[in-house]
Amino acid sequence: MFRDPYDWIEAMRERPHHAHEHIGMEWKDFVTKPWVGPRGPKDHAKIEDAKKDDRHIDKWGCLAGYKFDEVIPCSAEDSVKDDGYSNYMYELKNDESHRAYGSIAELRSEKIRNFVKVPTFHGVKAFFPKRYEELNMGGTADLLKELEEVSGLTAKCKPFPGSGKVKHKVVDPEYTEWMNRYHDWEAEAMIGYEKRDPIPRVEAGELSWEQEVLRNSTRQSQAQIK
C-alpha cells in the first residue's frame, strides 16, 4: 500500500520514527538532509576489530536481518530509542556501497521501484498495489474479493467501509513547489501519483491555503465518487 508522496513525506517529517537525526526539522531542511546518521560505539568496535584482524567486516547479523553495508547502526546496542519514537535505524543504498540516500525523497523513489518488482520474485502469485487514499475513500471490500479470488480462501473479517472522501495534509505551498520540481515523478507514475498544484498563499479577502487544501480535497473526492 502506498500513500500520496506529499502526505507521506510530511508525515515522516512530523514523526521520523527511526530517523532520529531528522527529528524537529522544518520541511526544507528535512527534504534536503541526507538520509543517514552516525554509527555508534559498538559499530565502530566492529570496524576496528576487522581492521585489527586484517579481514572484511562481518556483513551479517545486523538489525532486522540487514547487512553491515545496508543499515546504520548494525549493532542492536547502538539502536537507541528516543521518547515517543521507534529505535534508531537508517537504511543505506542497496548496492553494497555503504552510501546513504541523498534525501527521504530518494529513499521513497527507490522503495517504489523495488516494490513494483515484487511480481518477479520467486513464489509470488499475485500483486495488488493499492493507494491508501483509494482504500480510505472506497473501503476494502473490493480488495478482499481480489484476495479471495487469487487465494481460494474466504475472508473471515468484515471489510472496512469507505469514508467517501480524500483528505490531504495541509502543507506549505513552497514544499509542494519543491516536490514538483525535484521529486522523482517517473517513480510515482508507476503507482498512479501525479504532481499537485501548489495552493497559493492567501491575499486579503481570499481563502487561506489551508482552507483551499480542504476545499480542493472535497472537490477531488466528489469527482472520484462520480
C-alpha positions as CSV (number, residue, x, y, z in Angstrom):
1,M,0.0,0.0,0.0
2,F,1.3,3.4,-1.0
3,R,0.5,6.9,0.3
4,D,0.4,10.2,-1.5
5,P,4.0,11.4,-1.7
6,Y,3.3,14.9,-0.3
7,D,1.4,13.5,2.6
8,W,3.8,10.6,3.3
9,I,6.9,12.8,3.4
10,E,5.2,15.4,5.6
11,A,4.0,12.6,8.0
12,M,7.6,11.4,8.2
13,R,8.8,14.9,8.9
14,E,6.2,15.2,11.7
15,R,7.4,11.9,13.3
16,P,10.5,10.4,11.7
17,H,10.3,7.2,13.8
18,H,13.7,5.6,13.1
19,A,15.4,8.7,11.7
20,H,16.4,10.4,15.0
21,E,18.8,12.8,13.2
22,H,15.8,14.2,11.4
23,I,13.6,15.0,14.4
24,G,12.2,18.5,14.7
25,M,13.2,19.8,11.3
26,E,11.4,22.4,9.1
27,W,10.4,20.9,5.7
28,K,13.2,22.4,3.6
29,D,15.9,21.0,5.9
30,F,14.1,17.7,6.2
31,V,13.8,17.0,2.5
32,T,17.3,18.0,1.7
33,K,19.3,16.4,4.5
34,P,20.9,13.1,3.6
35,W,19.0,10.1,5.0
36,V,21.7,9.0,7.4
37,G,23.0,9.3,10.9
38,P,26.3,8.4,12.7
39,R,27.3,4.9,13.7
40,G,27.6,4.2,17.4
41,P,30.4,2.8,19.5
42,K,29.5,-0.9,19.0
43,D,29.6,-0.5,15.2
44,H,32.9,1.3,15.4
45,A,34.3,-1.5,17.6
46,K,33.3,-4.0,14.8
47,I,35.2,-1.9,12.3
48,E,38.3,-1.7,14.5
49,D,38.2,-5.5,15.2
50,A,38.0,-6.2,11.5
51,K,41.0,-3.9,10.8
52,K,43.0,-5.5,13.6
53,D,42.4,-9.0,12.3
54,D,43.0,-7.8,8.7
55,R,39.7,-9.1,7.5
56,H,36.5,-7.9,5.9
57,I,33.9,-6.8,8.4
58,D,31.2,-9.4,9.1
59,K,28.3,-8.4,6.9
60,W,25.5,-10.3,8.6
61,G,23.9,-10.3,12.0
62,C,22.7,-6.7,11.9
63,L,19.4,-5.2,12.9
64,A,16.2,-6.6,11.3
65,G,18.3,-9.0,9.2
66,Y,20.2,-6.3,7.4
67,K,23.9,-6.5,6.4
68,F,26.5,-4.0,7.7
69,D,26.6,-2.1,4.4
70,E,22.8,-1.8,4.4
71,V,21.9,-0.2,7.7
72,I,23.1,2.3,10.4
73,P,23.6,1.1,13.0
74,C,24.3,-2.5,12.6
75,S,24.5,-3.3,16.3
76,A,21.4,-3.5,18.4
77,E,23.2,-1.8,21.3
78,D,23.6,1.3,19.1
79,S,20.0,1.4,18.1
80,V,18.7,3.6,20.9
81,K,15.2,4.7,21.4
82,D,14.0,8.2,21.7
83,D,11.0,9.0,23.8
84,G,7.9,8.6,21.6
85,Y,9.9,7.3,18.6
86,S,11.0,3.9,17.3
87,N,14.5,2.6,17.5
88,Y,17.3,4.4,15.7
89,M,17.9,2.9,12.2
90,Y,18.7,4.3,8.8
91,E,18.6,2.2,5.6
92,L,21.5,2.7,3.2
93,K,21.5,2.2,-0.5
94,N,21.0,-1.4,-1.5
95,D,24.2,-1.7,-3.6
96,E,26.9,-2.6,-1.1
97,S,28.4,0.9,-1.4
98,H,27.8,1.9,2.2
99,R,26.3,5.2,0.8
100,A,23.3,7.0,2.2
101,Y,20.3,8.1,0.2
102,G,20.6,11.8,-0.6
103,S,17.2,12.5,0.9
104,I,14.0,10.9,2.1
105,A,12.6,11.6,-1.4
106,E,15.3,9.5,-3.0
107,L,14.6,6.7,-0.4
108,R,10.9,6.7,-1.3
109,S,11.6,6.6,-5.0
110,E,14.0,3.6,-4.6
111,K,11.4,1.8,-2.4
112,I,8.7,2.3,-5.1
113,R,11.0,0.9,-7.8
114,N,11.8,-2.1,-5.5
115,F,8.2,-2.8,-4.6
116,V,6.9,-2.8,-8.2
117,K,9.4,-5.7,-8.8
118,V,7.7,-7.9,-6.3
119,P,5.7,-9.8,-9.1
120,T,9.1,-11.0,-10.4
121,F,10.1,-12.6,-7.0
122,H,10.1,-16.3,-6.7
123,G,6.8,-17.7,-5.2
124,V,4.7,-14.6,-5.8
125,K,1.3,-15.5,-7.1
126,A,-0.4,-12.1,-7.2
127,F,0.4,-8.5,-6.6
128,F,-2.1,-5.8,-5.6
129,P,-0.5,-2.3,-5.4
130,K,-3.0,-0.1,-3.6
131,R,-3.1,3.6,-2.8
132,Y,-4.2,4.5,0.7
133,E,-6.4,7.3,-0.5
134,E,-8.5,4.9,-2.6
135,L,-8.9,2.4,0.1
136,N,-9.8,5.1,2.6
137,M,-12.4,6.5,0.2
138,G,-13.9,3.4,-1.2
139,G,-13.3,0.8,1.6
140,T,-11.6,-2.6,1.4
141,A,-14.5,-4.8,0.1
142,D,-13.0,-4.9,-3.5
143,L,-9.6,-5.7,-2.1
144,L,-10.9,-8.6,0.0
145,K,-12.7,-10.0,-3.1
146,E,-9.5,-9.9,-5.1
147,L,-7.6,-11.7,-2.3
148,E,-10.4,-14.3,-2.1
149,E,-10.2,-15.0,-5.9
150,V,-6.5,-15.4,-6.1
151,S,-6.1,-17.4,-2.8
152,G,-9.2,-19.5,-3.0
153,L,-9.9,-18.6,0.7
154,T,-12.9,-16.9,2.2
155,A,-12.4,-13.8,4.3
156,K,-13.5,-14.1,7.9
157,C,-13.4,-10.4,8.5
158,K,-15.7,-7.6,7.5
159,P,-14.5,-5.0,5.1
160,F,-13.9,-1.5,6.3
161,P,-16.4,0.9,4.9
162,G,-15.1,3.8,2.8
163,S,-15.1,7.4,4.1
164,G,-16.3,8.7,0.7
165,K,-13.7,11.4,0.7
166,V,-10.0,12.1,0.4
167,K,-8.3,14.3,2.9
168,H,-4.7,15.5,2.4
169,K,-2.3,17.1,4.8
170,V,-2.1,20.9,4.9
171,V,1.4,21.7,3.6
172,D,3.4,24.8,2.8
173,P,3.0,25.8,-0.9
174,E,6.8,26.1,-1.2
175,Y,7.1,22.5,-0.1
176,T,4.7,21.5,-2.9
177,E,6.7,23.5,-5.4
178,W,9.9,21.8,-4.2
179,M,8.3,18.4,-4.6
180,N,7.1,19.2,-8.0
181,R,10.5,20.3,-9.2
182,Y,12.9,17.9,-7.5
183,H,11.0,14.7,-6.7
184,D,11.1,11.6,-8.9
185,W,7.7,11.7,-10.7
186,E,8.6,8.8,-13.0
187,A,8.7,6.5,-10.0
188,E,5.4,8.0,-8.7
189,A,3.8,7.4,-12.1
190,M,4.4,3.7,-11.6
191,I,1.8,3.7,-8.7
192,G,-0.5,6.3,-10.1
193,Y,0.5,9.5,-8.4
194,E,0.8,12.9,-10.2
195,K,2.1,16.4,-9.3
196,R,-0.3,18.6,-7.3
197,D,-0.8,22.3,-8.0
198,P,0.6,24.4,-5.1
199,I,-2.1,26.2,-3.1
200,P,-1.3,29.9,-3.3
201,R,-0.8,32.0,-0.2
202,V,-3.8,34.0,1.0
203,E,-4.4,37.5,-0.1
204,A,-6.8,39.9,1.6
205,G,-10.4,38.6,1.4
206,E,-9.4,35.2,-0.1
207,L,-9.3,31.7,1.4
208,S,-6.1,30.7,3.3
209,W,-4.1,28.0,1.6
210,E,-5.1,25.7,4.4
211,Q,-8.8,26.3,3.6
212,E,-8.0,25.9,-0.1
213,V,-6.5,22.5,0.5
214,L,-9.6,21.3,2.3
215,R,-11.8,22.7,-0.5
216,N,-9.8,21.0,-3.2
217,S,-9.8,17.7,-1.3
218,T,-13.6,17.9,-1.2
219,R,-13.8,18.6,-4.9
220,Q,-11.4,15.7,-5.7
221,S,-13.4,13.3,-3.6
222,Q,-16.7,14.3,-5.3
223,A,-15.1,13.9,-8.7
224,Q,-13.8,10.4,-7.8
225,I,-17.1,9.3,-6.5
226,K,-18.8,10.4,-9.7
